[in-house]
Amino acid sequence: MRTHVASAVAFFGLSIWLLCPSQLMAQGLFGTISGTVADSSGAAIPGASVKVTNIETNVIKTLTTNSAGIYSADSLNPGTYRVEAGARGFKTAVAKGILLEVGANPKMDLTLQLGAVTETVEVTASNTAIVQTQQSDLGQTVNQKNLEELPTVRNVFGGFLTLAAGVSQQKSCQGCGDNNNVRINGDRPRTQDYVLDGATVVQPVFGGQALSPSVDSIQEFRIEQNSMSAEYGKAGGGVFIALTKSGTNTFHGSAYAYTQNRNLNARNYFDTNPTKNPFDNNDFGGTVGGPILKNKLFFFVDYEAIRSHGATPNVGNQVPDAVFRSGDLGALCAASGGTFDGTGNCSNSSGQITDPVTHANVAFNQIPSPNLSTISQSLLVVWPTATAPGTVAGANTFSFNQPFSTSINNFNPRVDYNPTAKDHIFGAFHRTGYSQKGFDLIVGPAGETDLVGPTYASTIGWTRTLSTAMLNDFRFGYMHRAIDRGANGQGHTSPTDFGFTGIPDCLASIPNSAGGKKCGTPQVTINNFAGLAGGETLYEPATTLQFSDIVTKLAGRHNIKTGAEFRHYSINNYQPNAVDGSFKFDGSQTGNAFADFLFGAIAQGGHVQVQNAYVSSRAWSYNFFVQDDFKLSAKLTLNLGLRWQYDQSFREIHHGDAFYEPCAVAFTHGACTPHWEQFGVNAPDTTFDPSKKQFEPRVGFCCPRGLWHHASRRYWTWPSGRRRTGAEPVG
């Protein structure tokens, strides 16, 4: 571990040393405005003064063009900007209404005319270049106007990602992660990266975003799909980049409420109630932002609450009738077409049950009361009853409205501080509190299941202009998510409540389990009858720490950017899928599944899963990159990059990972005795040794033919090897 960190720091230090001898500027994480200042003959004007002003906050970035007449204003928050350029002996040129989007680098060239510097020549927004002519990456940006006006759901990830070309949404996907199963260019959902305010918010286990901020807290976002800068990696298909809103010099606020209920919805076809099935969904909240110190310190706060509750029809469930519950299964004989003789034996053997111990026929299929399992009788107390005729012998049909409720609270404050003209410091915090309640066949404490997922994410960023030619970007990100999916009845019941013995408690640290004493209702499956779900227990606190630092350099026509990023993943997993026991009754013991249940005769396959400690996994990820955007001419830009990353395999800190070596003949060399191999004990620390040769070169070029309605890109990307040529809109 120490060797990896030392090598990483040494490499990063060398990268910074290579950049420092010359003048440098940075292309930031959020957006860049750059261009060339020239005279009316097209000759570059070195040493020209350039001011880039954010219209909403009046924050000014002052620059000086280099020897090639090039300037670059980096790490800018999206918004509307004004650019002024002036030099001795020339009039001041002003470009207004420049719209900067997330990750964009619009080119704003300014031409200075001879005259007094006090004279001004304005360039209006109508003839300002707003197309992307300096980058060959493919993607799409959704700005604040789109977020406010598009008629879609109020979920940034689920409602807007599919608007981009090449993005589809799969409605059902087992184990794809909590990311609405979005696929970018056909990738797997868990291979995407989600970046919020410059820090990742990807779940370290299943992938996908760990939280979904309110739409009203998002300034805009961008999907990078192909040919992206070497700055971005950790993704096999796409990178989602979002930026939250910041305050301005003017106080702004909003309030909203959206509602959807049964009075507005159509009737569910399967709803058999005289009235519509219950349903209410309310989404309400508000925002407020403004200055704390004008031109210096700004704040923005967003709060959103979602309350949804209702019920869905659940029809056709077969539950035992009162006669069957008492132990009288005589109806089985008649249902098989047989009759009982004088001794109580059914003429059709398929309608006869037997004692699971003596294997003798049970007279008239009436189980004596002393032989009825006390555990079965306890379970029948919470098993629902019905009166409608059933579809199998001894059953009634139980149809009911299955209630559900969801509560979500999103809280997203942000503070931006500009202590000097050279510093921009911001801090953003995001919290999503998620709680979902549902029920299985039992609408009551024994059948209740809860899913709770509190998630926290925060980012601290510091952008400092070290001189008129040097800028540094630092980011620290912290994310913590604790998924708590309880089994049915967790917090209310336990196997001992129904008479089970020998089943251990769950971990005492599991939330909502009464210190491990109330971990849920056992799962019971009876052929031909609706059983008790039981559910699967999962408690998984996971934390991601991220450190990144980026510097860039503008040397002549080269805009060189280098940086490093370190991520640390910490996962504690508790997931015994049958911590309360799973028991199946299939008729193999008595000739009838419900008779098996009444006798307490379990079929093969019943089991209990026990986990007496967390599986605690840890891993580091190291990433370094160099990116050079080389302006060969005013109309041709090369985008060259190289990225290297090393992703450690997860290591269980208690050496709890192991595998069985069966010594199969086809795969074993020499003498071998079947044995267990425990990682970190008699096997390597991790399951596999990842490659240290993950080099990712990036090559592309952008060549605009004109600036009328679109730009033309001609580029070759490697290693993907995809070539495109011709005119296409730039998004």
N, C-alpha and C positions, 0 to 999 in steps of 0.2 A: 504494500500500500504506500509506504513512504517513498519507495523508488518511483512509483507512478506519479505521485504528487511532485516530487523533486524534478522529474523530467518535464512535467507539464509547466511548472513555474519557470524552468530554465528556457524552454522553448518560447514561452510567452515573453519573457524578458528580452530574448534575442530579437523577437519580432518588433518590440517597441524600440530597441536600440537602432534597428535598421531604419526606422521611420524618423527618428528624432533629428538627424543631421540637417535635413532640409525643412523647408516650410511645409506645414501640413494643415489640412482641415479635415472635417469628418462628414461622411454621409450618414445621418443618424438613423435610429431605429424607426422613427415615426414618419419622417418625410423630409425632402430636400428641395430647395429651389436653387438652381444653378444656371449659369449662362456665361456669355462673353460680352464684354463692353468694348465697343469699337467706334472709330470715327466714321464719317460719311463715306470714306473710300474703302472701308472694310478693314483697315489696319487696327490691330489690337492696341488698347490703351492700358499699359501697365500702371499700377499705383493709383487707379481710380478708386474713389471712395464709394462704397455701396452700403445702403441701409435697407434692411428687410424688416418690415413692421407688421406685427399681428394687429389687425384692425380691432378685434374684440378686446384685447388686453393692453394694447399700446406697448407691448414688449418689443424692444428694438434690438436687432443684431447688426452691429457695424462691422463691415469687412473691407478689405483692400484687394483689388485684383492683382494676380501674380504677373510674372513676366510675359505670359501668353494672353493676358487680358481676361483670365477666367476667374470667376468667383463661385463660391459654393456655401450656401447657408444650410446647415444641417441640424438634425434632431429637432425639427419643428413640429409642434402639435398641428394636426389638421385644422384648417380654418381658411379664412380669407386674408390675403396679404397684399401689401404695397411695397414695391421695390423702387428705390431711388438710386441713381448713379450720377456722379459728377466728377469733374476734373478741371484743373486750372485751364482757362481759355476756352471752355466748352459750357454750353447750356446744361442745366440739370434735366435728366430724363427721368420721368416717373411712370411706372406701370401700375395700374390699379386693378383691383378685382381679381387677383390671382387666386384661384381656388386650389388649395393643396389637400390631397387625399392621403390616406394611410399608405405608407410605403412608396409613395410616388416621388418622382424626380422630374417635375416639369422644367423644361428649358425656357428661360426668359432672357433672351439676348436684347441688349439695349444699344442703340446707336446715338452717340453724342454729336450734336451739331455745334459749329463754331459760334461763340457768343459769350456773354457774361454768365458766370456761374449762378447769378441770382435769377436768370431767366429759366423758365421751366417749359419743357415739352412733355405733354401727357400722352400716354398710350392707354386707351380705354380697354375695358374687359372684352369688348366685341372683337378686337383684333389682337388680343393677347393669346399667345400659343398655349393651348390647354391639352395638347396631345402628348403622349409619352414617346419621345423620340431618342431617348438615351439609354433605354434598358430593353433587353430582349426577353425578359420574363413574361410568362403568360398568366393571367389571372383576371379577377374582376373585383371591383370596389363597390360597396354599397354605402352610400353616404347618408348623412343625417336626414336629408330630404326624403330619400327612399325609405328610411326606417319609419319616418313619421307618416308617410302618405300611402305606402303600399298596403292593400287590403289583405293582410295575412295574419297568422297567429302571432301572439306576443311572445314568441320564443326566438331568440337570436339564432340559435343553432338549428332548431328544427324548422323554423319558419322561413329563413332567408338563404340558407346554404344552397338549397336546391334551385335557386334562381340562376346560379352560375352555370355556364356551359360545361358539360362533362360531369355534372354532379347529379347523382340519383339517390333515391331513398328506398331502402328495403324495409318493409313494414315488419317482417318477422325474421329474426336472426338470433339463434341461440348463442349466447356467450360473446356477442359482438361488442359489449360495452355500452355504457350509458351515454351514447352520442347520437341517438335517433337513427342509428344504422345508416348513416350517410356514407356514400361511396364516391370518392373523387377519382375520376378516370379509371374506375374499375378496381381501386385498391381495397384492401381490407380495412374496415373502420378503425381497428386498433393500431394501424400503422400511421395515423395522421398525428400532426402536432397542432396544438391549440395554444396560442400566445396571447395573453391579455396584459396590456400595459408593459410589454417587454419581457414578461416572465411566463413560463409554461404553466398551464392549468390542466395538464393531462393526467388522468388516473394512471398510477404506475402499474396497476394490475391488468385491468381489462382494456385500457385505452379509452379514448373518447374524453370529452371535457368533464371535469369534476364538478363544475358548477355552470349555471347559465344565468348571467346577470340580467337585470331588467332591460328591456329595449330602451327605456327612457334614460338609462345611464350610459348608453353607448354613443360615442361621437360618430364613429363609422368603423367599418371593418373591411378587410380584403382577404380574398382567397388566392394564395399562390399555388399554381397548378403545375407549372413546368418551367424549365430554364431559369429557376430562381437563383438569386445570389448565393455565393458560398457561405454567407452569413447564416443561412437557414439550412437545417438538416433534420435529423431525427424523425424523418417522415418518408414513407414509401410512396405516397400519392399526392398529398397536399398539405399546405400549412395555412391555418386560419389565424389571421392577425387582427386583433381588435383593440381599440383604444377607447377608454372611457372619457366622458365629458369633464371639462375643467371649468372653473368659474371665470368670469370676465369682469371688466370694469363697471358693468351694469348689473343690478340685481334682476334675476329672472327666476320665475317659479312656475310650476304647473301642478295641476291636480286632475285626477281622472278616475273613472269608475266604469267598468264594463260588466255587464250581467247577461247571463244566459240561464233560462229556467224552463220548467215543464210547460209553463203557460205559453212560451214562445216556440217550443219544439213540437215536432210531430209525434204522434203516439207510436211507441214501440210495438211492432207487429206481434211479438210474443207476450206482451203484457196482458194478463188476464184479469187484472183488477178493474173494478168499475170506473176508477179514475186513473189518470195518467200516472206512470211510474214516477216516484219522487226524483227530482234533479234540480240542483241549484249550483251555479258556478259564478263566483264574483271575483273580479280582479280589480283592485283599487290601490291607489298610492299617490305619490307626488314627488316633485323635485324642487330644490331650491339651490341657487348658486349666486355668487357675487364676490365683490372685493372685501377683504379684511383690511388691507392697505392698498390703495390704488396704485396700479402699475407694478406692485410688488408681490402681494400675497392674496391668493384667491382660494375659494372653497366651492365645493359642489357636493350635494348630498342627495341620494335617491333612496326611496323606500317603496317597496311593492309587497302587497299581501294578496295571496290567492287562497280562496276558500271554496272548496268544491265538495259537495256531498249529494248522495242520491242512492239509487238502487237499480239493479239490473235483474230482469227475469231469469230465474233458474228453474227450469221445468223438467218434469219427467223423472225425478229421483225416486228410486224404489227403496222404501224403508219397511222394516218388519211391522206386521200388524200386531194387535194386542194378543191374539191367540198364539202366534209364533213366539212372542216375547215370554209368554208363560211357560214355554217348553213343549207345547202341543203342536207337533209338526205332522199331524194326521193328514192334512191337506195334500201332502206330497204324494201319498198313495193314490188318491183320487186324480190328481193332476197327471199321474203317469198312466192312468187308465186301468189301475188295479183296484182290488178290494181286499179288506182284511178278513182273514178267517177267524175262527173262534178263539185262537190263541194270540191273535194280534199281529200275525205276519201278513205282509202285503203280497198279493199274488204276482205283482210285477216287482222284481228285485230292484229296479231302478228307483222305485218309490219307497224303498225300505232303508231306514237308517240303522246303524249298528253302534254298540258301545265301543269307544276307542280303546278301552283297556281289555275287556273280555272278548270283544269282537262278536258278541252275541247280538241277535236282533233285539231292538228296543220295541216292546209290545205296543202296538197301535201308534208307534212313533211319538209316544208321550214320555219325555225325559223326566224321571223322578226329580222332585225338587232338590233333594240332597246332592244330586249329581250336577246341578247347574253351577257353573263357575261363579263365584262371588265377584270376580273381576268383570266378567261379562255383564252381570246384573248391574254393577256400578256404572259401566259404560252406557248401558241402555237407559239409565236415568237421564243422561244428557243427549241421547240420540233423539232426533226429532220424530214426531208422530204425525200421522195424516189419516184421513177418512176416505179419500178418493180411491176407487178400485185400482189395484196394481196390475202389472203385466206379467208377474211371475207368482207362483204359489206362495202364500203367506205374506204378501206384500201389499202395501198401499202406495199410491203415487203422491209424492210430496213435491209441490211446486211453491216457490216462494220468491219474494223480492230480496236479492242479496245486497245488503247495504255496503256502502263504501264512503270514505271521506278522505280528503286530502287537504293539508294545510302547508303553505309555502310562505316564507318570509325572506325577502331579499333586501339587503342593506348594503349600500355602496357609497361610502364617503371618499372624497379625494381632496387633497390640498396641494397647491402649486405655489412655490416660493422662488422669487428672483431677487436674492439679496444684493447682487451686483449685476452689472451688465454682462459679466462673464459667467454667471452661475445660474443654473436652473435646477431646482430640487423639487421633487414631487413624491408624495406618498399616497398610495391607493389601497383601500381595504375592501374586501368583498366577503360577504357572509350570506350563505344560503341555508336556511333552516327548513328541512323537508320532513314531513310526517304524513304517513299514509296508513290508514286503518281499513282492514277488510275482514271478511268472515268466510269460513267454509260452510259445510252443511249445518253446523251449529251456529245460530245467530245468538251468541252470548259469550261470556268470558272464556269458556272452554274452547271456542272456535275462533276467537279473535286473533288476528295476526297484524303485527305492526312493522312498518319499515320506516326507519328513522335515519336520516343522512345529513347531519350537520357538517358543513364544509366551510373552511376559512381559506382565504388566499389574500396575500398582501404583496405589494411591490414598492420598493424604494429605489428611486433613480436620481442620479446626480450627473448632470452634464456641465462640464467646465471648459471654458475657452482659456487655455493656458497662455495663449498669446494671440495676436491677430491672425496667426496662421496655424494654431494647434488647438484641437478640441478632444476631450476624452469623455466617453460615456460609460458609466458604471450602473449595474443593475443588481439588486438583491431581491430574490423572490422566495416566498414561503407559502406552502400550501399544505393543508391538513384536512383529511376527510376520514370520518369514522362511520362506515356503513354498519348499520345494526338492523339485521333482518331476523326477526324473532319467529320461532315456531308457533303454530296455532296454540293459543292458550298460555303463551309465555307471560310470566308475571302474575298469572291467576291460578294455574293448575300445575300438577306434577304427576308422574306415574304413581307415586305413593298414594295420591288422593283416590285412585281407583283400585288400590290393593296390590299393585306391582311391588315386588321386592327385588333387591339386588341390582337395580339400575342406579349408577352413581349420579350425584348431582353434577350440573355443569359448572364451569368456572365461576367462582364467586365474583370476579370482576366484570362479568357480563352485565350490561345495563338492563334494567327492568326485569330482573330475575330473582329478586328477593335474596340476593347473596348466593345465587346458584341453587336455591331451594325450589323455585317455581320456574321450571324451564319448559313447560308446555304439556300438551295432551298427546299421548301416544298415537301413532298412525295405525289405523286398523283397516284392513281390506278384506271384504267378504264377497266372494263371487256372486254376481247377479243382484247385489245390493249396493247402494251408495255408501261408501265408507267415510271414515274420518281422515282428513287430509294429513294431519300431523305437521307437515311443513319442514323446512330446512333452516337450521340455525346458521347465521353468519354474522360474525363481528370482526371487523377488519379496519383498525386504525392504520392509516397510511400517510406518510409525510414526505414531501419533496422540498429540498433546499436547492437553490440555484444561485450561482455567482457568475457574473459575466462582466467583461470589460472590453471596450472597443476603442481603438484609435484609428485615424485615417490620415492620409497625406495627399495634398494636391501639389504635385511637382510638375510644372509645365502642363502637359496635356494628360498626365496620369493622375487619376484619383484612386489612390491605393488605400485600402482599408484592411486592417488586421484585428483579430480579436480572439478571445478565449472564453470558454464557458464550461463550468463545472456543475454537475448535478449529483445530488446524493438522494438515494431512495431508501426509505425505511418502511417496511410492511410487517405488521403483526397480524397473523391470520388465525382465527378460531372458526372452524367450519365442520363440525361433526353433523352429517346430514340426517342422522337418526339418533340424536342424543337422548330422546325420550322413548326410543324403541319403535320398531316397525314390525308389525305382526300380520301375517296373511293366513286366511282360512279359505281353502279351495275345495273342500269335500273329500280330500284324500284320506282322512282319518275315520269318518263315519259314513260316507256316501253322500253327504250334503254339506255345503259350505256353512250354512247358518247353524246346522247341528254341531259342526266342528267348533264354531264360535261359542255356542252355549255350553259345550263340554269344556271349553278352554284348550282344545287340542290343536296346537299350532302346526301349520304345514312347514316343510323345510323352506328355509330362506328367511325366517324371522331373525332379526338382528338388532343390536344396539351398537352405535358407534361412540367410542369414548376418546376424548382428547383432553389430556391433563395439563397441557401447557400451550402457549401460543407457538406457532411456527413463525419465527422472527427472522426475516430475510433483509439483507442489506446489500447495496451495490453503489458504485460510483460510475459516472460517465464523464469523459474528458473530450472536449471538442476544441479544435483550433482551425482558423481559416485565414486566408489572404484573398482579397478581391481587388482587381485592378480594372477600373473603367477607363479605357484609353481612347481619347478623342483623336482619332487619326486625322479627322478634318471636321469642318462644321457640319457635315452631313453623314459622317460615319463614326460610330462608336463601337469599340470592341469591349465585350464584357468577359473578362478572364478571371477565373477563380480556382482555388484549390482548398479543399476541406479534408481534415483528418479527424477521425473520432475513434474512441476506444470505449466500448460499453462492457463493463464487467458483468460476468454472470452473477446472479444472486447467490449470496452465501448465507446459510442458516447459522446464526451466531451460537446456537446451542448444539451444533452438529446433529440436528434432528432429521436431516435428509439422508435417506439410505435406499439401496436397491438390492435385489436378490440376484446373485450370480448362479444360474442353474448349471453352469459348465456344459452347455450344449456342445455336442461333438463337432458340429459344423463350424463353430466359432471359437473353439478352445484349442490352444496349442500347448502340448505338454500335459503333465498331470494336473488335475483340478478336482477339488472337492467342493460340492455346492455350499455356498456360504453367503452371508450378508456382507455388503460393503457399505460402510458408514462414512459419508463425506466429512473430511476433517479428522478422521480417526484412522481408518485403514484404507482410505481413498483420498483423492485430491479434495481441496476445500470446496470446489464448485462442481456443478454437473458437467460443464464443458469449459474449455479454454477459448474465449473469443479471439478473433483475429486482431492482431495489432497492425494490419496492413489495410485498414479501411480508408483508403485515399479516394476522394471524390472530386475529380476535375470538372470544371464548368467552363464551357466555351460558347459564346454567342456574339452576334453583332446586330446592330440596329442601324438601318439606313433609310431615313425619311426621304420620300420623293417630293413631298410638298406638305404644306400645313393648312390645306383647305378644310376637308372634312375628316381626313384620316391620314395615317402614316403607314408607310410600307416597311415591313421588316424582312430582312434577308439574314438568316442566321443558321448556324449549325451547332447543335448541342451535343456534347459528349459527356458521359458515356451513353446517353439514351439513343444517340444517333438519329434523331428526328430532324429532318430538314424541311424548312418551309420557305416559300418565296412568294412574292406578290403583295397586293395591297389588302389590308384588313383593318377593321376598326381596332383602336387601342383602348383596352379597358383597364 
